[in-house]
Amino acid sequence: MGNMEPYTIEKFEENDKRLTELTREVEFENLGILDTHIYSLKYYDPSTIFNAISGSNTIVLRYADVQLMYAEALNENGKTDQAYPPIMK
């Protein structure tokens, strides 16, 4: 689960199902101060126990990052002309 910033939450409309079904609000007390965090459930795996040692290791890659890595690999192998098209899309 990823912690969501308040300004992100404010962009949702009040009855937006993405907000009501894909987020969880958690309140906790830290050093006598009550704090609220909102977490995204987008990558939540219910088969694991959510804690720091749950074993859940979700990797999130943007397609743009994959394209850039591919272009870099082509360039490093002397195929510079072939490296341009993947990143020029």
C-alpha positions, 0 to 999 in steps of 0.5 A: 500500500502506498501513502497518498498525499492530501492534495491527491485525495482532494482531486477526487470527487466526493462519490468517486468509487476509486476513492471509496473502494481503492483507499483506506484511511488509518488513524494512529497516535504517535507521541501523543499526536493523532495522525491520519494517513490515507493509503492506496490499495492499488498494489495491495495483496490480500494474501499477505499480512501488511507489515514491513516484513510481509514478504510482499515485494511489488515492483512497479515499472513505468513503460517509459522507464522500460523503453529508456533502459532498452534504448540505453542497452542498445546504445551501449552495444553499439546500436545507437541508430536503433536506440532512438526509435523506442524513446522518440515515440 
